[in-house]
Amino acid sequence: MKSPLNDFALDQIFRAARTYRRSADAWLDQAVPDALLKQAYDLAKLGPTSANTQPMRVVFVRSPEAKEKLRAALSESNVAQTMAAPATAIVAADHAFYEFLPRLYKEEDAVPWFKGKPDAIAATAFRNSSLQGAYLIIALRALGLDCGPMSGFSNAKVDAAFFEGTSIKSNFLINIGYGNPAVLRAREERFAFDEACRIE
C-alpha cells in the first residue's frame, strides 16, 4: 500500500514553494551542484508521456559564455533575474522524437502515428515537453531547489543560439537556485476546487 507524502514534503513541493523572479536579488549566492541537476532530471524522466515519447531536451545554462548567449534572447525584464540565477534550464522539445520510438515504445510500431504528420509532431512535442518541464520543476523542488519558470524570451533566438541545425525547439525557461525569501510578495489567489473543477 502506498502512503501519502507527509506535510513537510507537500509544503516543500507545493504549499510553501514559490516562483522566484523579478530581480537579481531573487537568488541567494549559493551554487547548485551538477549532481543535483542530474538527480532532478533522473526523477523527472520517470513521469508519463504519451507513448513514452519523452521529447524533452534540456540545456542547463551555467557558464558565463552560455549566459551571454541566453542574455541576447531575453526580454529586458527577465535579464537581471536570469543572469543572477546559478543555472537556467532551457526546456526544449525534439521534434524528431518519433525516431526513438522503436527503442522507447515497444508495445507497437508508433512511428507511423507521427512520421510525415507535422501537426501531430508539433502538438505531441509541445504537450509532452511541457509536461516533462513541469515534472522537472517538481523534481527540483523535491531536492530542495527553488525555481523561476518563465516565458519572456525569443524562442527563435534561443533556438539559433543553442539548437541550430537540429530538430530541437525551445519551449520555456526555468531559473534554478536557492531563492531569497526576502523578495517574495504575498501569494496570488488560486481558484477554489468548486470554481475550477467538477466531479461527474
QUIZI-V196162 format. One record per residue. N is the residue number from 1. RES is the residue in one small letter. BURIAL is + if it has 9 or more other C-alpha atoms within 8 Angstrom, else -. Layout:
n:N res:RES burial:BURIAL
n:N res:RES burial:BURIAL
This chain:
n:1 res:m burial:-
n:2 res:k burial:-
n:3 res:s burial:-
n:4 res:p burial:-
n:5 res:l burial:-
n:6 res:n burial:-
n:7 res:d burial:-
n:8 res:f burial:-
n:9 res:a burial:+
n:10 res:l burial:+
n:11 res:d burial:+
n:12 res:q burial:+
n:13 res:i burial:+
n:14 res:f burial:-
n:15 res:r burial:-
n:16 res:a burial:-
n:17 res:a burial:+
n:18 res:r burial:-
n:19 res:t burial:-
n:20 res:y burial:+
n:21 res:r burial:-
n:22 res:r burial:+
n:23 res:s burial:-
n:24 res:a burial:+
n:25 res:d burial:+
n:26 res:a burial:+
n:27 res:w burial:+
n:28 res:l burial:+
n:29 res:d burial:-
n:30 res:q burial:-
n:31 res:a burial:-
n:32 res:v burial:+
n:33 res:p burial:-
n:34 res:d burial:-
n:35 res:a burial:-
n:36 res:l burial:+
n:37 res:l burial:+
n:38 res:k burial:-
n:39 res:q burial:-
n:40 res:a burial:+
n:41 res:y burial:+
n:42 res:d burial:-
n:43 res:l burial:+
n:44 res:a burial:+
n:45 res:k burial:+
n:46 res:l burial:-
n:47 res:g burial:-
n:48 res:p burial:-
n:49 res:t burial:+
n:50 res:s burial:-
n:51 res:a burial:-
n:52 res:n burial:+
n:53 res:t burial:+
n:54 res:q burial:+
n:55 res:p burial:+
n:56 res:m burial:+
n:57 res:r burial:+
n:58 res:v burial:-
n:59 res:v burial:-
n:60 res:f burial:-
n:61 res:v burial:+
n:62 res:r burial:+
n:63 res:s burial:-
n:64 res:p burial:-
n:65 res:e burial:-
n:66 res:a burial:+
n:67 res:k burial:+
n:68 res:e burial:-
n:69 res:k burial:+
n:70 res:l burial:+
n:71 res:r burial:+
n:72 res:a burial:-
n:73 res:a burial:+
n:74 res:l burial:+
n:75 res:s burial:+
n:76 res:e burial:-
n:77 res:s burial:-
n:78 res:n burial:+
n:79 res:v burial:+
n:80 res:a burial:+
n:81 res:q burial:+
n:82 res:t burial:+
n:83 res:m burial:+
n:84 res:a burial:+
n:85 res:a burial:+
n:86 res:p burial:+
n:87 res:a burial:+
n:88 res:t burial:+
n:89 res:a burial:+
n:90 res:i burial:+
n:91 res:v burial:+
n:92 res:a burial:+
n:93 res:a burial:+
n:94 res:d burial:+
n:95 res:h burial:+
n:96 res:a burial:+
n:97 res:f burial:+
n:98 res:y burial:+
n:99 res:e burial:-
n:100 res:f burial:+
n:101 res:l burial:+
n:102 res:p burial:+
n:103 res:r burial:-
n:104 res:l burial:-
n:105 res:y burial:+
n:106 res:k burial:-
n:107 res:e burial:-
n:108 res:e burial:-
n:109 res:d burial:+
n:110 res:a burial:+
n:111 res:v burial:+
n:112 res:p burial:-
n:113 res:w burial:-
n:114 res:f burial:+
n:115 res:k burial:+
n:116 res:g burial:-
n:117 res:k burial:-
n:118 res:p burial:-
n:119 res:d burial:-
n:120 res:a burial:+
n:121 res:i burial:+
n:122 res:a burial:+
n:123 res:a burial:-
n:124 res:t burial:+
n:125 res:a burial:+
n:126 res:f burial:+
n:127 res:r burial:-
n:128 res:n burial:+
n:129 res:s burial:+
n:130 res:s burial:+
n:131 res:l burial:+
n:132 res:q burial:+
n:133 res:g burial:+
n:134 res:a burial:-
n:135 res:y burial:+
n:136 res:l burial:+
n:137 res:i burial:+
n:138 res:i burial:+
n:139 res:a burial:+
n:140 res:l burial:+
n:141 res:r burial:+
n:142 res:a burial:+
n:143 res:l burial:-
n:144 res:g burial:-
n:145 res:l burial:+
n:146 res:d burial:+
n:147 res:c burial:+
n:148 res:g burial:+
n:149 res:p burial:+
n:150 res:m burial:-
n:151 res:s burial:-
n:152 res:g burial:-
n:153 res:f burial:-
n:154 res:s burial:+
n:155 res:n burial:+
n:156 res:a burial:-
n:157 res:k burial:+
n:158 res:v burial:+
n:159 res:d burial:+
n:160 res:a burial:-
n:161 res:a burial:+
n:162 res:f burial:-
n:163 res:f burial:+
n:164 res:e burial:-
n:165 res:g burial:-
n:166 res:t burial:-
n:167 res:s burial:-
n:168 res:i burial:+
n:169 res:k burial:+
n:170 res:s burial:+
n:171 res:n burial:+
n:172 res:f burial:+
n:173 res:l burial:+
n:174 res:i burial:+
n:175 res:n burial:+
n:176 res:i burial:+
n:177 res:g burial:+
n:178 res:y burial:+
n:179 res:g burial:+
n:180 res:n burial:+
n:181 res:p burial:-
n:182 res:a burial:-
n:183 res:v burial:-
n:184 res:l burial:-
n:185 res:r burial:-
n:186 res:a burial:-
n:187 res:r burial:-
n:188 res:e burial:-
n:189 res:e burial:-
n:190 res:r burial:-
n:191 res:f burial:-
n:192 res:a burial:-
n:193 res:f burial:-
n:194 res:d burial:-
n:195 res:e burial:-
n:196 res:a burial:-
n:197 res:c burial:-
n:198 res:r burial:-
n:199 res:i burial:-
n:200 res:e burial:-
